[in-house]
Amino acid sequence: MLLCRPVFCVLMAGLLAGCATRSVNVQPVPVSPADFAGWPCDALADETERVQQRAADVAYAVDAIVGNNVIILSIGTTVFWPALLAMRPDGPDAAELAKLKGRYEALNVAAQKRGCPPMSDTLPPARAAALPVAPGERLVYEERGAGGPGQEFGLQLQALKRGELDFLLDRGPGTPRLRWRQDAAGNALEVPPHRPLSWTRLLRRELALGDVLSGELHGPHSAERTARVRGQVIAVGPLVLAGRSFDAATIELFGDVPNGPATTRVDGVMAVDRASGVLLRLELRSGNPDYALKRKLVRIEPAG
């Protein structure tokens, strides 16, 4: 699986020679750095992160519609703005990207004038403290397949970063601990082989009631069993689970998954914490057993 921190990466279109002739570079709408003259360095970094994430969201959404499968690159704190492949240069997506790029450039000038250090991956302490999970804690999930017994696995939070949660996955005492990374919306960035079912490009930050989503579910055994799904946020609000309070978004899912030479339906519901992207509950129904399961957060074990 290709890896990337979504806060510091955006979709790159037109990298291949065959695409270059039909892509248009984003031209920024100028924004004055004076608009941010009084901002402290932390606030400038937070807004830069938000702008980059929004640019990636726009490009992801366009790619989902046109099916370009544009490349994702890990690029540190340097931004490569998505070329307008398959976007109308005068369309709303291009206009939003141009505004975001102008804001990004003004933020960088303001940070340089203020003498701010390079933007760090580390999540500021105040933002980390506001999340419902903390480094060292182990999130324990129970998962049940179609008609099978329940099994537990754990995700121990190793680090909170800008736009990323870094876990170690284990299947219980004495089992190997393997790296599992997800973005702050809850999408998988890095998962181990023979992993539990995961998803990419499905969730985004700041989920609101009625939001329409699309992305991919990845079965535990092979890339050929990837499901294309769509979803809609059908409820938002507080939820107490495993002795912890969360700000939950509940999402209805539906789509298709390969099932031998044909396809079969998959549908269900998932709930995630809007602040951290932590999964709270997942229920899927499908004729493909890889996509027929129930997963629920059952407890949170303290650090240490």
C-alpha positions as CSV (number, residue, x, y, z in Angstrom):
1,M,0.0,0.0,0.0
2,L,1.3,3.4,-0.9
3,L,2.0,5.6,2.1
4,C,1.5,9.2,2.7
5,R,0.7,11.7,5.4
6,P,-2.4,13.5,3.9
7,V,-1.8,16.7,5.8
8,F,1.5,17.1,4.0
9,C,0.6,15.6,0.6
10,V,-1.8,16.3,-2.2
11,L,-2.7,14.5,-5.3
12,M,-0.3,14.9,-8.2
13,A,-1.9,14.9,-11.7
14,G,0.0,15.2,-14.9
15,L,3.1,13.5,-13.7
16,L,3.1,11.1,-16.7
17,A,4.0,12.5,-20.1
18,G,0.7,11.4,-21.6
19,C,-1.2,13.5,-19.0
20,A,0.9,16.7,-19.3
21,T,-0.9,18.0,-22.4
22,R,-4.3,17.9,-20.8
23,S,-3.6,19.3,-17.3
24,V,-3.6,22.9,-16.2
25,N,-1.5,24.2,-13.3
26,V,-3.3,25.9,-10.4
27,Q,-2.7,29.7,-10.5
28,P,-3.2,31.2,-7.0
29,V,-5.6,33.9,-6.2
30,P,-3.4,36.4,-4.4
31,V,-3.9,36.9,-0.6
32,S,-2.0,39.5,1.4
33,P,0.4,38.1,4.1
34,A,-0.7,41.1,6.1
35,D,-3.9,39.3,6.8
36,F,-1.9,37.0,9.1
37,A,0.5,39.5,10.6
38,G,-0.7,39.1,14.1
39,W,-1.0,35.3,14.1
40,P,1.4,33.3,16.4
41,C,3.4,30.5,14.8
42,D,1.2,27.7,16.1
43,A,-1.9,29.3,14.6
44,L,-0.1,29.8,11.2
45,A,1.0,26.1,11.2
46,D,-2.5,25.0,12.1
47,E,-4.1,27.0,9.3
48,T,-1.5,25.8,6.8
49,E,-2.3,22.3,7.7
50,R,-6.1,23.0,7.3
51,V,-5.5,24.5,3.8
52,Q,-3.4,21.6,2.6
53,Q,-5.9,19.1,3.8
54,R,-8.7,20.9,2.1
55,A,-6.8,21.0,-1.2
56,A,-6.3,17.2,-0.9
57,D,-10.0,16.7,-0.2
58,V,-11.0,18.7,-3.3
59,A,-8.6,16.7,-5.5
60,Y,-9.7,13.4,-4.0
61,A,-13.3,14.2,-4.7
62,V,-12.6,15.1,-8.3
63,D,-10.6,11.9,-8.8
64,A,-13.4,9.8,-7.3
65,I,-15.8,11.2,-9.9
66,V,-13.6,10.8,-13.0
67,G,-11.6,7.7,-11.9
68,N,-8.1,9.0,-12.7
69,N,-6.4,7.2,-9.8
70,V,-3.9,10.0,-9.5
71,I,-0.7,9.4,-7.6
72,I,-0.2,10.2,-4.0
73,L,3.3,11.3,-2.9
74,S,4.8,11.8,0.5
75,I,6.4,15.2,0.3
76,G,7.1,16.4,3.8
77,T,6.1,20.0,4.4
78,T,6.4,20.9,0.7
79,V,3.2,21.3,-1.3
80,F,2.7,20.1,-4.8
81,W,-0.7,21.4,-5.8
82,P,-2.9,19.1,-7.9
83,A,-2.9,20.0,-11.6
84,L,-6.4,20.5,-12.9
85,L,-6.5,17.2,-14.7
86,A,-10.2,16.5,-15.6
87,M,-11.2,19.8,-13.9
88,R,-12.6,22.7,-15.9
89,P,-10.1,25.5,-15.4
90,D,-13.0,27.8,-14.8
91,G,-15.0,25.3,-12.7
92,P,-15.7,25.5,-9.0
93,D,-13.0,23.0,-8.0
94,A,-10.3,25.0,-9.9
95,A,-11.6,28.2,-8.3
96,E,-11.4,26.7,-4.8
97,L,-7.9,25.3,-5.3
98,A,-6.7,28.7,-6.6
99,K,-8.0,30.4,-3.4
100,L,-6.4,27.8,-1.2
101,K,-3.1,28.1,-3.0
102,G,-3.1,31.8,-2.6
103,R,-3.9,31.5,1.1
104,Y,-1.2,28.8,1.5
105,E,1.5,31.1,-0.1
106,A,0.4,34.1,2.1
107,L,0.6,31.9,5.2
108,N,4.2,30.9,4.3
109,V,5.3,34.5,3.8
110,A,3.7,35.5,7.1
111,A,5.5,32.6,8.9
112,Q,8.8,33.6,7.3
113,K,8.4,37.2,8.4
114,R,7.6,36.1,11.9
115,G,10.7,33.9,12.0
116,C,8.7,30.7,12.7
117,P,10.5,27.4,12.7
118,P,9.8,24.9,10.0
119,M,6.4,23.3,10.3
120,S,6.6,20.2,12.6
121,D,4.7,16.9,12.3
122,T,4.2,17.0,16.0
123,L,0.7,17.7,17.1
124,P,0.6,20.8,19.4
125,P,0.0,19.7,23.1
126,A,-3.2,21.7,23.4
127,R,-4.7,19.9,20.4
128,A,-3.5,16.5,21.6
129,A,-5.0,17.1,25.0
130,A,-8.4,17.8,23.4
131,L,-8.6,14.4,21.7
132,P,-10.5,11.5,23.4
133,V,-7.5,9.2,23.1
134,A,-3.9,9.6,24.3
135,P,-0.5,8.0,23.4
136,G,0.1,4.7,25.2
137,E,-3.6,3.8,25.4
138,R,-4.7,0.5,23.8
139,L,-8.0,0.5,21.9
140,V,-9.5,-3.0,22.0
141,Y,-12.0,-4.1,19.4
142,E,-14.2,-7.1,19.2
143,E,-14.8,-8.4,15.7
144,R,-17.3,-11.0,14.6
145,G,-17.5,-12.5,11.1
146,A,-20.5,-14.0,9.4
147,G,-21.6,-16.6,12.0
148,G,-18.2,-16.9,13.5
149,P,-17.0,-16.4,17.1
150,G,-15.9,-13.0,18.3
151,Q,-12.2,-12.2,18.3
152,E,-10.3,-9.3,19.8
153,F,-7.5,-7.2,18.5
154,G,-5.8,-4.1,19.9
155,L,-4.5,-0.8,18.5
156,Q,-2.0,0.8,20.9
157,L,-1.6,4.5,20.1
158,Q,2.1,5.3,19.7
159,A,2.0,8.9,18.5
160,L,-0.3,11.8,17.7
161,K,1.0,13.8,14.7
162,R,-0.5,16.5,12.5
163,G,-3.1,14.7,10.5
164,E,-2.0,11.2,11.6
165,L,-2.4,8.6,14.4
166,D,0.3,6.0,14.7
167,F,-0.7,2.7,16.2
168,L,0.7,-0.8,16.8
169,L,-1.7,-3.6,15.9
170,D,-1.7,-6.8,18.0
171,R,-4.0,-9.9,18.1
172,G,-3.5,-10.4,21.8
173,P,-0.8,-11.2,24.3
174,G,2.3,-12.8,22.8
175,T,1.4,-11.9,19.2
176,P,3.7,-9.6,17.0
177,R,2.9,-5.9,17.1
178,L,2.7,-4.4,13.6
179,R,2.5,-0.8,12.5
180,W,-0.9,0.6,11.6
181,R,-1.2,4.3,10.6
182,Q,-4.3,6.3,9.8
183,D,-5.0,9.9,9.1
184,A,-6.9,12.2,11.4
185,A,-10.2,11.5,9.5
186,G,-9.8,7.7,10.1
187,N,-8.5,6.5,6.7
188,A,-5.8,3.8,6.7
189,L,-2.3,5.0,5.5
190,E,-0.3,1.9,6.4
191,V,-1.6,-1.5,7.4
192,P,0.2,-4.8,7.9
193,P,-0.3,-7.9,5.7
194,H,-3.4,-10.0,6.5
195,R,-4.8,-7.0,8.4
196,P,-8.3,-6.5,9.6
197,L,-10.5,-4.9,7.0
198,S,-9.6,-1.2,6.4
199,W,-10.6,1.7,4.2
200,T,-8.9,4.5,2.3
201,R,-10.1,7.9,0.9
202,L,-13.5,7.3,2.4
203,L,-13.6,9.7,5.4
204,R,-12.8,13.4,5.7
205,R,-12.5,15.8,8.5
206,E,-15.3,17.9,9.9
207,L,-18.0,15.5,8.9
208,A,-21.5,17.1,8.9
209,L,-25.0,15.7,8.7
210,G,-25.8,14.9,5.1
211,D,-22.3,14.8,3.8
212,V,-21.8,12.4,0.9
213,L,-18.6,10.3,0.8
214,S,-16.9,7.8,-1.4
215,G,-13.8,5.6,-1.1
216,E,-12.6,2.0,-0.9
217,L,-12.9,-0.9,1.5
218,H,-9.9,-3.3,1.5
219,G,-10.5,-6.9,2.5
220,P,-8.1,-8.7,4.7
221,H,-6.7,-11.1,2.1
222,S,-6.0,-9.6,-1.3
223,A,-6.1,-6.4,-3.3
224,E,-8.5,-8.0,-5.8
225,R,-11.2,-7.9,-3.1
226,T,-11.3,-4.1,-2.9
227,A,-14.8,-2.7,-2.7
228,R,-15.8,0.7,-4.0
229,V,-18.3,2.2,-1.6
230,R,-20.3,5.4,-1.1
231,G,-21.7,6.7,2.1
232,Q,-23.8,9.4,3.7
233,V,-23.6,10.9,7.2
234,I,-26.9,10.1,8.8
235,A,-26.3,11.3,12.4
236,V,-23.8,13.3,14.4
237,G,-23.6,13.9,18.1
238,P,-22.1,12.7,21.4
239,L,-21.7,9.0,22.1
240,V,-20.3,7.3,25.2
241,L,-18.6,4.1,24.4
242,A,-15.9,2.0,26.3
243,G,-16.2,4.5,29.2
244,R,-15.2,7.4,26.9
245,S,-17.1,10.3,25.4
246,F,-16.8,10.8,21.7
247,D,-18.2,13.3,19.1
248,A,-19.5,10.7,16.7
249,A,-20.6,10.7,13.0
250,T,-22.7,7.7,11.9
251,I,-22.3,6.9,8.2
252,E,-24.5,4.6,6.0
253,L,-22.4,2.7,3.5
254,F,-23.3,0.9,0.3
255,G,-21.4,-0.4,-2.7
256,D,-20.1,-3.4,-4.7
257,V,-17.3,-5.9,-4.1
258,P,-15.8,-8.6,-6.3
259,N,-17.1,-12.1,-5.5
260,G,-15.4,-14.6,-7.7
261,P,-16.1,-13.8,-11.4
262,A,-19.0,-11.5,-10.4
263,T,-19.8,-8.8,-7.9
264,T,-22.0,-8.7,-4.9
265,R,-23.4,-5.9,-2.8
266,V,-22.0,-4.6,0.4
267,D,-23.9,-2.3,2.8
268,G,-23.8,-1.3,6.4
269,V,-23.0,1.4,8.9
270,M,-20.0,2.8,10.6
271,A,-19.5,5.3,13.4
272,V,-16.2,7.3,13.8
273,D,-15.1,10.0,16.2
274,R,-15.0,13.3,14.4
275,A,-12.1,14.7,16.4
276,S,-9.7,11.8,15.9
277,G,-11.0,9.5,13.3
278,V,-11.0,6.6,15.7
279,L,-13.5,3.9,14.7
280,L,-16.3,3.3,17.2
281,R,-18.5,0.8,15.4
282,L,-18.6,-1.0,12.0
283,E,-21.3,-3.4,10.7
284,L,-21.2,-4.7,7.2
285,R,-23.4,-7.1,5.3
286,S,-22.3,-8.8,2.1
287,G,-22.4,-12.1,0.2
288,N,-18.6,-11.9,0.3
289,P,-17.5,-13.1,3.8
290,D,-14.6,-10.8,3.8
291,Y,-17.1,-7.9,4.0
292,A,-19.7,-9.4,6.4
293,L,-18.6,-8.5,9.9
294,K,-19.3,-6.5,13.0
295,R,-16.5,-4.6,14.8
296,K,-16.9,-2.5,17.9
297,L,-14.7,-0.7,20.3
298,V,-15.2,-2.5,23.6
299,R,-12.6,-1.0,26.0
300,I,-9.7,1.4,26.2
301,E,-6.8,0.1,28.3
302,P,-4.6,2.8,30.0
303,A,-1.1,3.5,29.0
304,G,1.5,1.3,30.6
